[in-house]
Amino acid sequence: PAFFQVAIDGPASAGKSTIAKILANQLHYVYVDTGAMYRAITVAAKKAGLSYDDEAGITALLPGITIDFKPGTPVQKVFLNGEEVTEEIRSTEITNNVSLVSSYAAVRADLVNKQREMTESNPVIMDGRDIGTTVLPNAQVKIFLIASVAERAERRYKENKAKGMDVDLETLKKEIEERDYKDSHRAISPLVKAKDAIEVDTTGISIDGVVSKIKTIIEEHQ
Ligand code: C5P
């Protein structure tokens, strides 16, 4: 690739976006949160009054959908057809239905095109489930980020609490496991570690620790 590409894949709540964001800032790369794009399509289905299992209906929406990212703290802002959906894409309803919507062939084809376009004029760090395997198979660096389910549920619990949501740990654990199962078992580009990806286990490691580990890997590949 003409511009440097870092692909970060892994299961839900492994810390991909937290780590990718910090690295993108430090390295001056563009950060692409592909999960936010699948979430935005899921919100579009909801706004159109479609049932999440209406594959044909959701497919028909795709040509009319634009998704934009704008800088923001602590998270970048996400816009669906010009309307901000930054918070809505993280709601429990969207989180629990995004795996179904992202299993549709037309949805994946559409977003993979958009994601590749975003790499044409600048170096990127892109996180998701199929970046190293499908979206950017020639990425210079591929990371597969994992952590124990217990720790991932704990992280999600703290995130929720900070937002004033009180969901018990067991429910979160179940939701994470269910989403991982669906993402790993779908027909088209399931979540799987690319052959040439480097696995980084973040269980018990601080954010700074993970960032410096991956930074070293990136430097070694430059
Ligand atoms: O990364 P995040 O948890 O926000 O992703 C939300 C969902 O979007 C995932 O559970 C998965 O179903 C879908 N997704 C995907 N492919 C990607 C990124 C996300 O199918 N590259």
Residues whose N, C-alpha, C, O or C-beta is under 5 A from the ligand:
A	BS01	C5P	A12 T34 G35 A36 Y38 V98 S99 S102 D127 G128 R129 D130 R179 D183
